[in-house]
């Protein structure tokens, strides 16, 4: 690195971090960009958050890969900020630092029974069936699970319901690992409920994702006609999907039933395991606000997955507030920036985060002056101390090839865990 080269460390190799690197190197080809991730593999949410049966979405990895093959951009996987190196040291050795660490923590329901066996947040449960290193060994047992309750009214709730409801043939071409496939096949599902606290018009399901629920091979997706009465659903295509669900037969198994205006009040269990969820009816007042009604109901449940949002976690000594790092248009403090869900909370899509990440990259280029800091020389010393665990982008490409080669005939890859990645 020359004295005139801008050095930037990006913490987090998911889409938002990759988009920042892409923009920086395009606008300033001489910039030296180091992308650090605690996991040995890049792409974060794409690899471990996108549903395993949505391989078309996961294919954006090919586009994001370009960020690591243009200009002077290097990937440093397997280095954890706060353990292997400190945020303060990174700031001292780079002209600018960007936090792109996402929002990996589940937002809790805050009700009794949330810690019973069989109750999971969506980050943990999705991480389990996506083989995330933090969650692959989640204690999940679906062998006697006839009833599932999924709490939430966004696309993550749809993802969970769809993965549970699909037949083995429908999961062909996915990257669901064999142990998870065995669990899913063993589950004797009768009913999967997707429950929203407010009215159907407040649900944040995508049209394509909701319509996919009506086209499952064995399962039947249903909504009560009463939930549609008087509802002002602005999206006509979405309204049409709901109308089809309301009139569809319930002959399939499992039945995936969408229910609205029910607030989870308590999770009930026996012998330490979930058996039911108690809901309280919600009513809408003249001002549009929802309030508790007298009516309650208990619904049987062998599995509960809460899909109500995510929050950023502490990065070394820097703590988030209200689920994200406080910032002004991506700037936390002098030469310290943040992007993606770490900056804004779990909002938007992969595509909508791109222009925001580009805007922060442009701001860095406008505000930060290249100095004579150590940059990559510092990181190289840290990596040498952790040599066995550090992965560069060529290492990731080797992992990718090995996973694809090891995949069964009906899978696109067999994801490896960090302890086996080291031996590849």
Secondary structure, 3 states (H helix, E strand, C coil): CCCCCCEEEEECCCHHHHHHHHHHHHHCCCCEEEEEECCCCCCHHHHHCCCCCCHHHHCCHHHHHHHHCCCEEEEEECCCECCCECHHHHHHHCCEEEECCCCCEECCCCCECCCCECEEEHHHHHHHHCCCCCCCCCCCCCCCCCEEEEECCEHHHHHHHHHHHCCCHHHCCECCCHHHHHHHHHCCCCEEEEEECCCHHHCECCHHHHHHHCCCCCCEEEECHHHHCCCCCCCHHHHHHHHHHHHCCCCCCCEEEEEECEEEEEEEEECCEEEEEEEEEEEECCCCCEEEEEEEEEEECCEEEECCCEECCCECCECCECCECCCECCEEECCEEECCHHHHCCCCCHHHHHHHHHHHHHHHHHHCCCCCCCCHHHHHHHHHHCHHHCECHHHHHHHHHHHHHHCCCCECCCCCCHHHHCCC
